Amino acid sequence: MRVRILYHDHCFDGAASAAYFSRFFEARYDPGATFEYTGLAHKASQLFEDSLFDGDVNAIVDFKYSTSPRLDWWFDHHQSAFLSPEDAEHYRHDTSGQKLYDPTYRSCTRFIADMTRQRFGYDGADLAELVDWADIVDGAQYANACEAVELLSAASKLTLVIEGVDGSKLVHRIIRLMCRHTLEEILADPQIQEAWTPLYERHLRSIDMIRERATCSGGVVFFDLTGMDVEGYNKFIPYYLYPDSIYTVSVSTSSFRTKVSVGSNPWARQEPTHNLASICERYGGGGHPRVGAISFPIGAVEEARRVAGEIAAELRQ
């Protein structure tokens, strides 16, 4: 049996969710199954093409819901899990018992682990380290900003590789290794070590770029990385540089979108009060209450800057 797993690409929790689901399906349904992975990224015009669902069994983990009749399994934990009210209504009428959603979970990996144990009797006890770190990484449960930015753990180092590497080939290798190996063992893989060194150097440069471009006013860190040679950055850097901040708003570009990122300081002395997912949803984006994003088409820099300015002004109030 060929299983196609669509997952949130360049995301530690997305990769870990794909690995955990693979182990679950293998153990409960087909020990001889072959697994193929497709990374999905949030885009300005999000669509699920029929060609994505080319497996004998198809699953989506840690990503938005699809109404495709070929979708067999779905697990997600984002507040903004549905592309439209019609999609949400379609989910509510599902009777398969294999499409599960709970936005109260910090990580999709933990959600999958709990649901597959409670509903299907599967306990991937040897994957406990993976589940715990997915919760820490995706739920921003690091002890402090230094731990997150100075990359003191194997998980944070792997997160840098997963988030920063070009393409999805190496991420797929990491997913397959996650199914059977500890994070330290995965990090020692020669291909991952080869990717790590230049990515770490780029990480250090991104800290300097944000330091040069960021301003902090009214508890909100704001910076614009458009035109800079950086595609993605460690989301905790603003709080590392401005520990007294509450929120961050940034504009950046990549090969497939212009992006506004909105986040809140997990270690803020003052409790964040805004639901960032709800704010981003007003502009066509989404996320979690404490972190969200909005995707714009390539080249829509001025529109992204306008929206980022509006959000920053709202958060300063």
N, C-alpha and C positions, 0 to 999 in steps of 0.2 A: 504494500500500500504506500502511495506517495502522498505525503502530507505537506501542504504549503502553509507556512506560518508568516503572516504579515505582522510586522512589529514597528514600534516607534524607533526610527533609525537614529544612530549617533546619540544614543541615550543609554546609560548604564541600566536603568530599570527596564527599558525596552528590550535590551539584549538578555538580561536576566529572566525576564518574563518569557521570552521565546525559549530559553534553555529549560526553564522549569516546566513549561507546557510540553516540551518535547519529551522530557523524562516521564511525565504523567501519562501521556498518550502511549508511549512505548510500553510502559508497565501495565496499563489497564486495557489496552485495545490491540496492539500489534507489536510484539517484540522485534519483528523484522521490518518495521516501517522505515522508509527513507524520508528524510526531512530536507526541505528546501526553504530558504528564507528570503523574504523581500522586505527591505527597509522602506518605511513610509515617512515622508516629511510633510509638515503642514505648509500648504501653499495658499495663495490668494484665492484660487478657484479649485477647491478640494473636490475631486471626483474619484470614484472607484470604478475603474474600467473593468469590464467583464474578463479581460485577459489576465487580470491579477489572480483570479480564482481558478487556477489551472490544475489543482491537486485532486486526488481522489477524495481527500478531506481538506478543507480550508478553514483556517483560523486567523483571527485578528486579536492581538494582545497589545495592551497599552496604547491603543489608538482609537480613533472615532468609529462609530457604528456604521455598518453598511447594510442596506436592505436587500443585497443580492441573494437570490434563492440558493446560490452555491456556497454561501457562508454557513459553516456548520458550528463553529465555536467562536465566542467573543467574550473577552474579559477587559474591562476598563475601569478606571477610577478617577477620571478627570471630570470636573464639574461640567465642562463644555464637551460632552461626549457625542452629541448629536448634531449633524449638519443642519437639520431643520426640525420644526415641530412634527412634521409628518414622519420623519425617521424615528423620533421618540415614540410616537404612537405605534409605529410598526414594531418597535422593540417590546412595547407593553403587551402586544398581542402574540408575542412569540410563545409557543408551547413546547419547544424542544427541551427546555431545562439546561441548555448548553450555552446560553447567552446571558452573561452575568455582569452586573454593574453595581458598584458601590463607591460613591465619591468621598466617603469618610476615611478611606484607606490612604495612608501616606504613599505607599508604593503598590503598583500593580502586581509585582512579584509576591508580596505578602498576601494580597487578595487571592491570587491564584492558589498559593499554598494552602490557605485556609479553606477555600471553597472546594478544592479537589480532595482535601481530607474529610471535610464535613459531608459532602454530597456524594463523593465517589470512592471514599475509603482509601485514598492514596496518601501515603506519608513519605515524602522525600527527605528523610531525616539527615541524610548525608549532604543535603543542599542547604542546611541551616545557615552556614556562613554566608552563602550567596543571598539568601532571603534577608538576613539581618543587615547586610551592607546595602542592599537595594533600598531598604527602609531608611537607612542613614543618608545615603546619597540623594535619593529622590525626595525625602522628607526633610532635608536640610537639618539633620540631627547631629552634625559634627559638634564637638565640644566647643569649638570657637572658630573664628575665621582663619586663624593661623593654621589649624589642622586641615582646613579645606583648601587653602591657597598654597601652602607650602608642601602639599602632597606627601603627607607623612605615612600613609598606609598604602598597601598594595591596591586596595579598592580605588583610592583617589588617583593613583597612577594609571590604573586601567581606565578610569573615567576619562582622563586626559586623552588617552589613545582612542577610545571609542568615540568621543565627541569631536576629536580633531583630525582623525585620519581621513584622507581623501578616499571617496568611494566606499563601498560596503563589503568588499572582499575580506578584508582583515576582520571586520566586525563579525562576519559570518564564522570565521575561524574561532574568534573569541567565544561566540555562542556555543559552538560545538565543544570547545574546551570547558566551558562553564558546566556542561552536563556531567562531567566526570572528574574535574580537577579543582584543587583549591585555588584561591586567587593568587597566592604566592607562586604556585606552580605555573599558572597561566602567564603571569608577568615575566617569568623566566624563559618563556618560549622565545627562540631566536628571532622569529619574524616580528614579534611584539617588541622585543628589545631594540631591534633595528629601527622601528617606527618611533619608539619612545624618545630617543635622543633629540632629533630635530623638533619634535612636538614640544618637548620640555623647553628647549631654547626659545621657541615661539611663544610659549606660555610666559616666560620671563619678559620677553619683549612686550607682550600684551599688557602686563602690569605697568610697565613704563608708559605705554601709549595711553592707558586709562588715567594714570596719574597726571599726564600732561594735559589731557583734554577734559577731565571731569571737574565739575563745580558742585558745591553742596550748599543749598539754600533751603531754609525752612524744613530741614530734615530729609530733603530729597536730593540724591546724587543724580546729576544729569550729564551725559556725554554722548558725543556723536562720532562714530568710527567710520562713517562713509568716506571713501577715498583712501582708506588705510589698507595695507596688505594684511588683513586679519579676517578670517572667516570663523567666527565663534570665539568665545573666551570663557574663562572660569567665572561663573555667575556670582561667586562670593568675593571677587576682587574689590568691588566698590565698598564692601563692608570692612574689608581688610584695610583699605586706605582711609575710610571714614567710619570708624567704629561707632560714632554717635549718631549716624544716619538712621532713618527709619525705612525709607524707600529708595529705589533706584529706577530710573527711566533711561533707556538708551536707544539709539538708532544705529543700525548696522546693515551691511549688504552682504550677499553671498552669490553663488553662481546661479541660484534659482529664485531669489526673492529679495525684497527689501523688508527689514524686520524692525518692529518696535518691541523691545523687551521691557517688562515691568516686574519688579520684584520687591520683596520686603526683607528687612534684616532679621535673621533668625535670633540674633543676640541683642536686639534693640532694647534699650532701657525702658522705652515707652512702647506699649503694646500696639502693633498696627491695627487700625480700625476699618480700613477699606477692604472690600472684597475685590481683589485685582482681576479675578476671572470675569466677574460681572462688568467691571469697567471695560475690559478688553472685548467682551461680547458686544458691547455697543458699537464697536468699530469693526465687527466681523471676526474678531479673534476669540481667545478663550484661555483656559488653563485651570489653575487651582485658586482658591481664595488668597493664597500668599504669593503666587507667582503666575504670570500670564504673558501672552505675546500676541502680536497681530502681524499677519503676513500681508505684504503688498506686492504688486508685480515688480519685476525688475525695472529699475529706472524711476520708480515712483518715490524718489527721495524727498521731494518737497512736501508731498502729501504725508509721508511718514513723519517728517519733521514737525509739520503742523499738528498732527495727532499727538506726537510725543510731547509737544509743548502744552497742549490742552490737558493731557493727563498729569504732567508734572505740576501744572498750576492747581489742578483739582487736589492732588495729594498734599500740596503745601498748605491748604486751607485748614 
